[in-house]
Amino acid sequence: MKLRVAVIMGGYTSEHDISLKSGAVVMAHIDKEVYDPYAVRIDKDAWLVEVDGNWKPIDIADFSSGDLRFDAVFNAVHGTPGENGELQSYFDSLQIPYTGCAAEVSSLTYNKAKTLEYLAPHGIAMATRIVLSAGDTIDTQEIVAKVGLPCFVKANQAGSSFGVSKVYEENNLRAAIEVAHKEDSGVLIESFLQGTEVSIGVITYQGKVRVLAPTEIVTDEDFFDFSAKYEGKSEEITPARLTESQHQALRIAAEKVYTALGMKGMSRSDFIFVGNVPHFLEINTVPGLTEESLLPQQAKHAGISLRDLIGNALVEAMEK
């Protein structure tokens, strides 16, 4: 008998539409000889499941729709509630297996500043940073004195480069902080690192942690922003053009991040090389699976098809 899988997508943040694309890819590539997949869309005002071409409401009390119940969940929700631990805690309470990391890991990793603080004792290089909460006094002179210019201003809890600005002048800091606040109450301000930007997938595959080939990001934009990621304004080179020593340093750092955080399933971490040292930026625990996304490119380079990547994640979920 096939396992009924809810492929959940959407969510409550600016990443909603990107998540719908990732979910559609999962629906297209999941092995339908093994699984009976259902698209489940999470919007701000409703949870819906597609059954025979019609969208029907999900009963949030037990994650069902009429007589339809699910054996497992494939989580393709970027942002909240799919990456911050909310959905993970919900499915834990219902004892429904789900792909990806545990609730407490999701909660930690969705907070960029707390992730950096958690990883700091593990000897992983990072940019100099300042964290602002809602209501904090903004002293632009103090910020510049600590992180320098240019610097990056980021929403502390957001993805897909939403709420991110590169700031060259002190008098533009307040406007950039306001942009970040539109995505989250917390703001992370980091020093600019001049070097090669790379993104590297680390997954648990067939029971073992596997570090994939990194992708080098080359963009004509000022940085790897939304248009560079999703509108073709960047060149993504897999494997990245790194020396063997740089490759080795990156593999060690990426696996250290994955294991130190207690990750499971698929992840993608971003680094910038300063000389031969990879500096960690952030980790994505529900990586995009669209045609523009990096993790599928890296998996393909490793000989792992999307069908196998999806199936492996579900096998791991059922074994947890």
C-alpha positions in Angstrom: 0.0 0.0 0.0 1.3 3.4 -0.9 2.2 5.9 1.8 0.0 9.0 1.7 2.3 12.0 1.7 1.3 15.6 2.3 3.6 17.9 0.4 3.2 21.1 2.3 4.0 24.4 0.7 3.3 28.2 1.0 3.6 29.7 4.4 3.2 33.1 6.0 6.2 35.1 4.8 7.4 36.7 1.6 8.8 33.3 0.5 5.2 32.0 0.0 5.3 31.9 -3.8 8.8 30.5 -3.9 7.7 27.7 -1.6 4.8 26.9 -4.0 7.3 26.4 -6.7 9.4 24.1 -4.6 6.3 22.1 -3.6 5.3 21.8 -7.3 8.7 20.3 -8.0 8.3 17.8 -5.2 4.9 16.8 -6.6 6.3 16.4 -10.1 9.3 14.3 -9.1 8.1 12.2 -6.1 8.1 8.5 -6.9 4.4 7.8 -7.4 4.9 4.1 -7.5 5.8 4.3 -3.8 4.0 7.4 -2.6 0.5 8.9 -3.0 1.3 12.6 -2.8 -1.2 15.4 -2.0 -0.4 19.1 -2.4 -1.2 21.0 0.8 -1.2 24.7 0.6 -0.7 26.8 3.7 -1.9 30.4 3.4 -2.4 33.0 6.1 -6.2 32.4 6.1 -6.5 28.7 5.4 -4.8 25.3 5.0 -6.0 23.5 1.9 -5.4 20.1 0.3 -5.9 19.4 -3.4 -8.0 16.3 -4.0 -9.1 15.3 -7.5 -8.4 18.9 -8.8 -10.4 20.5 -6.0 -9.1 22.4 -3.0 -10.6 21.2 0.3 -10.0 22.6 3.8 -7.6 20.8 6.2 -8.8 20.3 9.8 -5.9 21.7 11.8 -7.0 19.8 14.9 -5.7 16.5 13.4 -4.3 17.5 10.0 -7.0 15.7 8.1 -9.6 16.4 5.4 -12.7 14.3 5.7 -11.6 10.7 5.6 -8.2 11.7 4.2 -5.3 11.2 6.6 -1.5 11.3 6.0 1.3 8.9 6.8 4.1 11.5 6.4 4.8 15.1 5.5 7.3 16.5 3.0 8.0 20.0 4.3 8.6 22.5 1.4 7.5 25.6 3.4 10.3 28.3 3.3 10.1 30.7 6.2 7.4 30.5 8.8 5.8 28.2 9.8 8.0 25.6 8.0 11.5 26.7 9.0 11.1 28.1 12.5 9.9 25.0 14.4 6.2 25.7 14.4 5.2 23.0 11.9 7.7 20.6 13.4 6.2 21.0 16.9 2.7 20.7 15.4 3.5 17.4 13.7 5.3 16.1 16.7 2.2 16.6 18.7 0.2 14.6 16.1 3.0 12.0 15.8 3.1 12.4 12.0 6.6 12.0 10.6 8.1 14.9 8.6 11.1 15.6 6.5 14.0 17.8 7.8 15.3 18.7 11.2 13.7 18.6 14.6 11.6 21.5 16.0 14.3 22.8 18.4 16.9 22.8 15.6 14.5 24.6 13.2 13.7 27.2 15.9 17.4 27.9 16.4 18.6 28.0 12.8 15.8 30.3 11.7 17.3 32.9 13.9 20.5 34.0 12.2 22.0 35.8 15.2 21.3 32.9 17.6 22.8 30.4 15.1 26.0 32.5 14.8 26.2 32.7 18.6 25.7 29.0 19.0 28.3 28.1 16.4 30.9 30.6 17.6 32.6 28.2 20.1 33.1 25.6 17.3 35.9 27.6 15.7 33.9 28.6 12.6 35.0 32.0 11.1 32.2 34.6 10.8 31.8 38.3 10.0 31.7 40.9 12.8 28.1 41.6 13.7 25.6 43.7 15.7 22.1 42.5 16.6 19.2 45.0 17.0 15.8 44.2 18.5 12.7 46.3 18.0 12.8 49.4 20.2 16.6 49.4 20.5 18.3 52.8 20.2 20.0 53.1 16.8 23.5 54.6 17.1 24.7 54.7 13.5 28.2 55.9 14.6 28.6 53.0 16.9 27.4 50.6 14.2 29.9 51.9 11.7 32.7 51.9 14.3 32.1 48.1 14.9 31.3 46.7 11.5 32.7 49.3 9.1 31.4 50.2 5.7 30.1 48.9 3.5 28.0 46.5 5.7 25.0 44.2 5.3 21.7 44.9 7.1 19.5 41.8 7.3 16.2 40.7 8.7 17.2 38.3 11.4 14.5 35.8 10.6 13.8 35.8 6.8 15.1 34.0 3.7 15.5 34.4 -0.1 17.3 37.7 0.5 14.1 39.5 1.6 14.9 42.3 4.0 18.6 42.5 3.0 20.5 45.7 2.1 24.1 46.5 1.4 24.9 49.9 2.9 27.8 52.1 1.8 27.1 55.3 3.8 26.2 55.9 7.4 23.2 58.1 6.5 21.6 55.1 4.7 21.7 52.8 7.7 18.3 53.8 9.2 16.5 53.2 5.9 18.1 49.8 5.5 17.1 48.9 9.1 13.5 49.9 8.3 13.6 47.6 5.2 14.7 44.7 7.4 12.0 45.5 10.0 9.4 44.9 7.4 10.4 41.2 7.5 11.2 40.8 11.1 11.5 42.7 14.4 15.1 41.6 14.8 17.9 43.0 12.6 21.4 41.6 12.0 24.1 44.0 10.8 27.4 42.4 9.5 30.7 43.6 8.2 31.2 43.2 4.5 33.5 40.3 3.5 35.4 40.7 0.2 35.9 37.3 -1.4 34.4 34.4 -3.2 30.8 33.5 -2.2 29.8 29.9 -2.2 26.8 27.8 -1.2 27.2 24.2 -0.2 24.6 21.5 0.5 25.0 19.0 3.3 22.4 16.2 3.5 21.8 12.9 5.3 21.7 10.4 2.4 21.3 6.7 2.8 22.0 7.0 6.5 25.2 9.0 6.2 26.1 12.7 6.3 27.1 13.7 2.8 28.7 17.0 1.8 27.9 18.0 -1.8 30.0 20.0 -4.3 29.8 23.7 -3.5 28.3 26.3 -5.9 30.2 29.5 -6.6 28.0 32.6 -7.0 29.0 35.2 -9.6 26.6 38.0 -10.0 26.4 41.4 -11.8 24.2 42.6 -9.0 25.7 44.4 -6.0 25.2 41.1 -4.0 23.3 37.8 -4.3 19.9 39.4 -3.8 16.5 38.2 -4.9 16.8 39.2 -8.6 20.2 37.5 -8.7 18.7 34.3 -7.2 15.5 34.1 -9.0 15.6 36.3 -12.1 18.7 34.9 -13.8 21.0 37.7 -12.9 23.8 35.5 -11.6 26.1 32.7 -12.8 26.1 29.6 -10.6 29.2 27.4 -11.1 29.1 23.9 -9.7 31.6 22.8 -8.5 33.0 26.1 -7.4 36.4 27.2 -8.7 38.3 26.7 -5.5 41.7 25.3 -4.8 41.9 21.9 -3.2 42.9 23.4 0.1 39.9 25.7 -0.1 37.6 22.8 -1.0 38.9 20.9 2.0 38.4 23.8 4.4 34.9 24.3 3.1 33.9 20.7 3.4 35.2 20.6 7.0 33.4 23.8 8.0 30.1 22.8 6.3 30.0 19.4 7.9 30.9 20.9 11.3 28.0 23.4 11.0 25.6 20.6 10.1 26.6 18.2 12.9 27.1 20.9 15.6 23.5 22.1 15.0 22.1 18.6 15.1 20.8 18.8 11.5 18.8 16.1 9.7 17.7 15.9 6.1 18.7 18.6 3.5 20.5 21.8 4.2 22.4 24.5 2.3 24.9 26.8 4.0 26.4 30.0 2.6 30.0 31.0 3.1 32.4 33.7 1.8 36.0 33.0 1.4 38.4 35.6 2.8 41.7 34.3 1.5 41.6 30.6 2.2 39.2 30.8 5.1 35.5 30.1 4.6 33.4 32.5 6.7 29.9 31.2 7.6 26.9 33.4 6.8 23.8 31.3 7.4 22.1 27.9 7.0 18.9 27.1 5.1 17.1 24.1 6.6 14.4 23.9 3.9 16.4 24.6 0.8 14.6 25.6 -2.4 13.9 22.9 -4.9 12.9 25.1 -7.9 14.7 25.0 -11.2 16.7 28.0 -10.0 17.7 26.5 -6.7 21.2 25.4 -5.8 20.8 22.2 -3.9 19.2 20.3 -6.8 22.2 21.4 -9.0 24.6 20.1 -6.4 22.7 16.8 -5.9 22.7 16.3 -9.7 26.4 16.8 -9.8 26.7 14.0 -7.2 24.5 11.7 -9.3 21.5 12.1 -7.0 18.2 12.7 -8.9 15.4 14.8 -7.5 13.3 11.6 -7.2 16.0 9.9 -5.1 16.6 13.1 -3.0 12.9 13.4 -2.2 12.5 9.6 -1.5 15.6 9.6 0.7 14.2 12.5 2.8 10.9 10.6 3.3 12.7 7.3 4.2 14.7 9.3 6.8 11.5 10.9 8.1 9.8 7.5 8.6 12.8 6.2 10.4 13.0 9.0 13.0 
